Structure formats: structure tokens, C-alpha cells
């Protein structure tokens, strides 16, 4: 699979709810978490960028970050199948 297509799938799976009912605030928060996660991975490396460190940067609980990432990975898996 080409990189651009994979990037689009990852972004789509994170930024969309299944039923399309996300509020503006929810969508903005997800975008912020994704942005900070990417920054953490770029600065710290994949193995050092923990959920805790991402949550601290964003100012949300670790559960919020974990839930977002779990949902995003599940949607990504669904789209790839």
C-alpha cells in the first residue's frame, strides 16, 4: 500500500466517528492529541513516546489518549481488511 493512502487511512480513522456525530470540540481535541503524539514520537522516538507523555503534553488523562488510539487502530484495521 502506498504511503499517501496509508496516511489518509490513519487520518480518517482518527478524525471521524463511526456515526459521524462528533462535535467540533471532540474533533479538535482528537486533532490536538494526534498532533502531540506525532511531535512526541518525532522528538523522543517511538519507544520513548508513551501514552503518559502524550497525555501530559495535551493536558488530558491517559485514558483519553488510550481510548482514542484504540479506536483509531480498530478503524484502521477495518479499513485495511
TIRO-2110 file (N, C-alpha, C; in Angstrom, 1 decimal):
// TIRO-2110
0.9, -1.2, 0.0, N, 1, A
0.0, 0.0, 0.0, CA, 1, A
0.9, 1.2, 0.0, C, 1, A
0.6, 2.2, -0.8, N, 2, A
1.4, 3.4, -0.9, CA, 2, A
1.2, 4.3, 0.4, C, 2, A
2.3, 5.0, 0.7, N, 3, A
2.3, 5.8, 1.9, CA, 3, A
1.2, 6.9, 2.0, C, 3, A
0.9, 7.5, 0.9, N, 4, A
-0.1, 8.6, 0.9, CA, 4, A
-1.5, 8.0, 1.3, C, 4, A
-1.8, 6.8, 0.8, N, 5, A
-3.0, 6.1, 1.0, CA, 5, A
-3.1, 5.7, 2.5, C, 5, A
-2.0, 5.2, 3.0, N, 6, A
-1.9, 4.8, 4.4, CA, 6, A
-2.1, 6.0, 5.3, C, 6, A
-1.4, 7.1, 5.0, N, 7, A
-1.6, 8.4, 5.8, CA, 7, A
-3.1, 8.8, 5.8, C, 7, A
-3.7, 8.7, 4.7, N, 8, A
-5.1, 9.1, 4.6, CA, 8, A
-6.0, 8.2, 5.5, C, 8, A
-5.7, 6.9, 5.4, N, 9, A
-6.5, 6.0, 6.2, CA, 9, A
-6.3, 6.2, 7.7, C, 9, A
-5.1, 6.5, 8.1, N, 10, A
-4.8, 6.8, 9.5, CA, 10, A
-5.5, 8.1, 10.0, C, 10, A
-5.4, 9.1, 9.2, N, 11, A
-6.0, 10.4, 9.5, CA, 11, A
-7.5, 10.2, 9.5, C, 11, A
-8.1, 9.5, 8.6, N, 12, A
-9.6, 9.4, 8.5, CA, 12, A
-10.1, 8.6, 9.7, C, 12, A
-9.3, 7.5, 10.1, N, 13, A
-9.8, 6.7, 11.2, CA, 13, A
-9.7, 7.4, 12.5, C, 13, A
-8.9, 8.4, 12.6, N, 14, A
-8.7, 9.1, 13.9, CA, 14, A
-9.7, 10.3, 13.9, C, 14, A
-9.9, 11.0, 12.8, N, 15, A
-10.7, 12.2, 12.8, CA, 15, A
-12.2, 12.0, 12.6, C, 15, A
-12.7, 10.8, 12.3, N, 16, A
-14.1, 10.5, 12.1, CA, 16, A
-14.6, 9.6, 13.2, C, 16, A
-15.8, 9.9, 13.6, N, 17, A
-16.5, 8.9, 14.5, CA, 17, A
-17.3, 8.0, 13.5, C, 17, A
-17.7, 6.8, 14.0, N, 18, A
-18.3, 5.9, 13.1, CA, 18, A
-19.7, 6.4, 12.6, C, 18, A
-20.4, 7.1, 13.5, N, 19, A
-21.7, 7.6, 13.1, CA, 19, A
-21.7, 9.0, 12.7, C, 19, A
-20.5, 9.6, 12.6, N, 20, A
-20.4, 11.0, 12.2, CA, 20, A
-20.9, 12.0, 13.1, C, 20, A
-21.1, 11.7, 14.4, N, 21, A
-21.8, 12.6, 15.3, CA, 21, A
-20.8, 13.4, 16.2, C, 21, A
-19.5, 13.4, 15.9, N, 22, A
-18.6, 14.1, 16.7, CA, 22, A
-18.8, 15.6, 16.7, C, 22, A
-18.7, 16.2, 17.8, N, 23, A
-18.8, 17.7, 17.9, CA, 23, A
-17.5, 18.3, 17.4, C, 23, A
-17.6, 19.6, 17.2, N, 24, A
-16.4, 20.4, 16.8, CA, 24, A
-15.3, 20.2, 17.9, C, 24, A
-15.7, 20.3, 19.1, N, 25, A
-14.7, 20.2, 20.2, CA, 25, A
-14.0, 18.8, 20.3, C, 25, A
-14.8, 17.8, 20.1, N, 26, A
-14.2, 16.4, 20.1, CA, 26, A
-13.3, 16.3, 18.9, C, 26, A
-13.6, 16.8, 17.8, N, 27, A
-12.8, 16.7, 16.6, CA, 27, A
-11.5, 17.5, 16.8, C, 27, A
-11.6, 18.7, 17.4, N, 28, A
-10.4, 19.5, 17.6, CA, 28, A
-9.5, 18.8, 18.7, C, 28, A
-10.1, 18.2, 19.7, N, 29, A
-9.3, 17.5, 20.7, CA, 29, A
-8.6, 16.3, 20.1, C, 29, A
-9.3, 15.6, 19.3, N, 30, A
-8.6, 14.4, 18.6, CA, 30, A
-7.4, 14.9, 17.8, C, 30, A
-7.6, 16.0, 17.0, N, 31, A
-6.6, 16.6, 16.2, CA, 31, A
-5.4, 17.0, 17.0, C, 31, A
-5.7, 17.6, 18.2, N, 32, A
-4.6, 18.0, 19.1, CA, 32, A
-3.8, 16.8, 19.6, C, 32, A
-4.5, 15.8, 20.0, N, 33, A
-3.9, 14.6, 20.5, CA, 33, A
-3.0, 13.9, 19.4, C, 33, A
-3.5, 13.9, 18.2, N, 34, A
-2.7, 13.3, 17.1, CA, 34, A
-1.5, 14.2, 16.9, C, 34, A
-1.7, 15.5, 16.9, N, 35, A
-0.5, 16.4, 16.6, CA, 35, A
0.5, 16.2, 17.7, C, 35, A
0.1, 16.1, 18.9, N, 36, A
1.1, 16.0, 20.0, CA, 36, A
1.7, 14.6, 20.0, C, 36, A
1.0, 13.6, 19.6, N, 37, A
1.5, 12.2, 19.5, CA, 37, A
2.6, 12.2, 18.5, C, 37, A
2.4, 12.8, 17.3, N, 38, A
3.3, 12.8, 16.3, CA, 38, A
4.6, 13.6, 16.7, C, 38, A
4.4, 14.7, 17.4, N, 39, A
5.5, 15.5, 17.9, CA, 39, A
6.3, 14.7, 18.9, C, 39, A
5.6, 14.0, 19.8, N, 40, A
6.3, 13.2, 20.8, CA, 40, A
7.2, 12.1, 20.2, C, 40, A
6.6, 11.4, 19.2, N, 41, A
7.3, 10.4, 18.5, CA, 41, A
8.5, 11.0, 17.8, C, 41, A
8.3, 12.1, 17.1, N, 42, A
9.5, 12.7, 16.4, CA, 42, A
10.6, 13.2, 17.3, C, 42, A
10.2, 13.7, 18.5, N, 43, A
11.2, 14.2, 19.4, CA, 43, A
11.9, 13.1, 20.3, C, 43, A
11.0, 12.2, 20.7, N, 44, A
11.5, 11.2, 21.7, CA, 44, A
11.8, 9.8, 21.1, C, 44, A
11.3, 9.6, 19.9, N, 45, A
11.4, 8.3, 19.3, CA, 45, A
10.2, 7.4, 19.7, C, 45, A
9.9, 6.5, 18.8, N, 46, A
8.7, 5.7, 19.0, CA, 46, A
8.7, 5.0, 20.4, C, 46, A
9.8, 4.4, 20.8, N, 47, A
9.8, 3.6, 22.0, CA, 47, A
9.8, 4.4, 23.3, C, 47, A
10.1, 5.7, 23.2, N, 48, A
10.1, 6.6, 24.4, CA, 48, A
8.8, 7.4, 24.5, C, 48, A
8.0, 7.5, 23.4, N, 49, A
6.8, 8.3, 23.4, CA, 49, A
5.7, 7.5, 24.0, C, 49, A
5.5, 7.6, 25.3, N, 50, A
4.5, 6.8, 26.0, CA, 50, A
3.1, 7.6, 26.0, C, 50, A
2.1, 6.8, 26.3, N, 51, A
0.7, 7.4, 26.4, CA, 51, A
0.8, 8.5, 27.5, C, 51, A
1.5, 8.2, 28.6, N, 52, A
1.6, 9.2, 29.7, CA, 52, A
2.2, 10.5, 29.2, C, 52, A
3.3, 10.4, 28.4, N, 53, A
3.9, 11.6, 27.9, CA, 53, A
3.1, 12.4, 27.0, C, 53, A
2.3, 11.7, 26.1, N, 54, A
1.4, 12.3, 25.2, CA, 54, A
0.3, 13.0, 26.0, C, 54, A
-0.3, 12.3, 26.9, N, 55, A
-1.4, 12.9, 27.7, CA, 55, A
-0.9, 14.1, 28.5, C, 55, A
0.3, 14.1, 29.0, N, 56, A
0.8, 15.3, 29.8, CA, 56, A
0.9, 16.5, 28.8, C, 56, A
1.4, 16.2, 27.6, N, 57, A
1.6, 17.3, 26.7, CA, 57, A
0.2, 17.9, 26.3, C, 57, A
-0.8, 17.1, 26.1, N, 58, A
-2.1, 17.6, 25.7, CA, 58, A
-2.9, 18.1, 26.9, C, 58, A
-2.6, 17.6, 28.1, N, 59, A
-3.4, 18.0, 29.2, CA, 59, A
-4.7, 17.3, 29.4, C, 59, A
-4.7, 16.0, 29.0, N, 60, A
-5.8, 15.1, 29.2, CA, 60, A
-5.4, 13.9, 29.9, C, 60, A
-6.3, 13.0, 30.3, N, 61, A
-5.9, 11.8, 31.0, CA, 61, A
-5.3, 10.8, 30.0, C, 61, A
-4.6, 9.8, 30.6, N, 62, A
-4.0, 8.8, 29.8, CA, 62, A
-5.1, 7.9, 29.2, C, 62, A
-6.3, 7.8, 29.9, N, 63, A
-7.4, 7.0, 29.4, CA, 63, A
-7.9, 7.6, 28.1, C, 63, A
-8.0, 9.0, 28.0, N, 64, A
-8.5, 9.6, 26.8, CA, 64, A
-7.6, 9.3, 25.6, C, 64, A
-6.3, 9.4, 25.9, N, 65, A
-5.3, 9.1, 24.8, CA, 65, A
-5.4, 7.6, 24.4, C, 65, A
-5.5, 6.7, 25.4, N, 66, A
-5.6, 5.3, 25.1, CA, 66, A
-6.8, 5.0, 24.3, C, 66, A
-7.9, 5.5, 24.7, N, 67, A
-9.2, 5.3, 24.1, CA, 67, A
-9.2, 5.7, 22.6, C, 67, A
-8.7, 6.9, 22.4, N, 68, A
-8.6, 7.5, 21.0, CA, 68, A
-7.7, 6.6, 20.2, C, 68, A
-6.5, 6.2, 20.7, N, 69, A
-5.6, 5.4, 19.9, CA, 69, A
-6.2, 4.0, 19.6, C, 69, A
-6.9, 3.4, 20.6, N, 70, A
-7.5, 2.1, 20.4, CA, 70, A
-8.6, 2.2, 19.3, C, 70, A
-9.4, 3.2, 19.4, N, 71, A
-10.5, 3.3, 18.4, CA, 71, A
-9.9, 3.6, 17.0, C, 71, A
-8.8, 4.4, 16.9, N, 72, A
-8.2, 4.7, 15.6, CA, 72, A
-7.6, 3.4, 15.0, C, 72, A
-6.9, 2.6, 15.9, N, 73, A
-6.3, 1.4, 15.4, CA, 73, A
-7.4, 0.4, 14.9, C, 73, A
-8.5, 0.3, 15.6, N, 74, A
-9.6, -0.6, 15.2, CA, 74, A
-10.2, -0.2, 13.9, C, 74, A
-10.4, 1.1, 13.7, N, 75, A
-10.9, 1.6, 12.4, CA, 75, A
-10.0, 1.4, 11.3, C, 75, A
-8.7, 1.6, 11.6, N, 76, A
-7.7, 1.4, 10.6, CA, 76, A
-7.6, -0.1, 10.1, C, 76, A
-7.7, -1.0, 11.1, N, 77, A
-7.7, -2.4, 10.8, CA, 77, A
-9.0, -2.7, 9.9, C, 77, A
-10.1, -2.2, 10.3, N, 78, A
-11.3, -2.4, 9.5, CA, 78, A
-11.2, -1.9, 8.1, C, 78, A
-10.6, -0.8, 7.9, N, 79, A
-10.4, -0.2, 6.6, CA, 79, A
-9.4, -1.0, 5.7, C, 79, A
-8.4, -1.6, 6.4, N, 80, A
-7.4, -2.3, 5.7, CA, 80, A
-7.8, -3.7, 5.3, C, 80, A
-8.9, -4.2, 5.9, N, 81, A
-9.4, -5.6, 5.6, CA, 81, A
-10.2, -5.6, 4.4, C, 81, A
END
